[in-house]
Amino acid sequence: MNIGLIILIAVLLIVIIMTVKIYNGLVTLRNRFKNAFAQIDVQLKRRYDLIPNLVETAKGYLKHERGTLEAVIKARNQAASAENEASKHPEDPQAMKKLVDTEGQLGGALGRLLVTVERYPDLKANQTMEKLMEELKSTENKVSFARQAYNDAVMLYNTKREVFPNVVLAGPLGFKEAVLFKIEKEEEKEAPEVSF
């Protein structure tokens, strides 16, 4: 009888230790992808701060292009709002999908603005505009790298939560699948090209 009790206690200890190890591993990976999202968050906020300056600089030159400027500001505001929600809950699939969608729309609007800027040589030669465009290009590269790091962290987290025996415990312990930061529309995948 004592041997049976010892075996039962040993099995329970093993199950408890495995559960704690799985839980701690998933928490670590979830925190890693949340941190990776925070890096995207920083770069997106930098981008959102640059856009109004870019539009203000362009306004004087692009009087006939008001629709393009308004589309950029509208897309920027929608993306900033979606980013604010996603930064509160990066594990929420709907918040991430909305962010990805609005970021795609912002990328398209910025691309149209940059094409418009190309048609105005005086604007392209403006030092403020040139500096802002260079900062935007740098920021777009940083956003791209941050997205890649985030997607790598999400892939690692999702893989860890889907393998056995983790898959048995992940759902009941509250570990939901994380969403990749993936732009769906082909034309929105490219960062706006900035050239002078």
N, C-alpha and C positions, 0 to 999 in steps of 0.2 A: 504494500500500500504506500509506503514511503517512497519507493522508487517511482511509482506512477505519479505521485504528487510532485516529485522533483522534476520529472520529465515534463509535466504540464507547466510548471513554473518556468523551466528552461525555454519551452516553446513560446510561452507568453512573453518572456523577456526578449527573445529573438524577434518576435513580431513587433514588439514595442520599439526596439532599437531600429529595426528596418523602417518602421513608420516614421520615426523621428528623423532618420537619415534622409528618407525620401522627401519629407516635408521641408527640412532645412535646405536640401538641394534645390527644390522648386522655389523656395523663397529667395534664395541667392540669385537664381536665374531670372526670376520675375523682377527683382530689384535691378539687376543688370540691364534688362531691356527698358525698364522705366528710366534709368540713368541715361541710356542711349537716346531715349526719346527727349530727355531734357536737353541734350546737346543739339538735337534738331530744333527744339523750342527756342534756344538761344539764337540760332542762326536765322530762323524764321522771323523772330522779333526784330533782328537787325535789318532784315530785308524789308519788313513792313515799315520800319522807320525811314529807310532810304527812299521808298516809293513816293511819298508825298513831296520830298525835296526834288526828286527827279521830275515829277509832274509840274511842280511850281516853276522850275527852271525852264521847262519846255513850253509852258503856257503862252508866254509872250511870242514865241516863234510859231506855235501851232494853233493859231486862232481859228483856223478853218477845220481843225481836227478835234473839236470839242468832244465828239462822241467817243473817240479813242481814249482821250484822257479820262472821261467820266467812267468808261468801262474798266479802266485800270484801277481807279479809286474804288469803284463798287466791288470789283473782284478782290482787291486788297482788304477791304472792310469785311467781306464775307469770310475770306481765308483767316483773317485775324480772329474773328469771332469763333470759327471752327477750331482754330488752334488753341484758343483759350479754353474751350470745353475739353478738347483732347488732352491738354496738359493737366487738367484736373483728374482725368481718368484715362491714362494711356492704354489700360487693359480693356476699355469698352470698345467693342467692334464697331458700333454705330458711330461713335465719336471719331474713331480713326477713319472710317469710310468717308464721313462728311469732310474731314480734314483733307484727305487725299483728293476728293472730288473738287473742293474749293481751291486747293493748291494747283490742280490741273487747270482750272479756269483762270487762275491768276497767271500761270505760266503762259497760257495762250494770249491773254490780254497784254502782258508785258512784251511778248513776241511781236504783236501787232504794233505796239508803241515803238519798239526798236526799229521795225521796218519803216515806220513813218518818220522817225528821226533821221534815218539814212537819206531821206529825200530833202533834207534841209541842211545844206552845207554850213550855213552860219551857225546853226545850233550845234552841229557836230564839232565845230571849231571853238565853241564856248568852253572856257577852262572849267567852269563849275560843272557843266554837263559832262565834260570828259572825265572829271574826277568822280562824279557820281556814277557814271557808267562803269568805271574801273572798279569802284567799290561794289557795285552790283554784281559784276562778273566774279569778283573774289568771293562775295557772299554766296552766289549760286554754286560755286565750287565747294564751299564749306557745307552748304546744305546737302549737296550730293554725297559728300563723304560721310556726313552725319547720318543720312538715310541708309547708306550702306552698312554702317556700324550698327544702327538700330535693327535693320533687317537680319543681320548676322546674329544679334542677340536674341531676336524673336525666334529665329530658326532653331537655335540651340535650346531655348526654353520650350518651344513646342515639341521638339524631338524628345526632350527629357520627360515631358508630361505624357507623351504618347507611348513610351516603351513600357514593357511589362517588367516589374509589377507596378510601376508608377501610375499607369493608366487606371488601375483599380482604385487608387487612393486620390488621384488628382481632382476628379470631379467632386467627390464628397468633401474634400478639404478646401474646396473653393478656388481651385486653380483653373481658370478658363483659358481657352485658346487665345493667344495673342494674334493680332492682325499685322501683316506686313504693310509697309508704307510703299505701295505700288501704284504708279500712275497707269490708268487703264488705256486712255486714248493715246494713240501713237504720236500724234502731233504735239501732245503736251509732255511727252517724255523728255524731250530735249530742253536743256536750259536755254533761255533766250540768248541768242548770239549777239555779242557786243563787239563791234569792230569799227575802227576809224581809219 
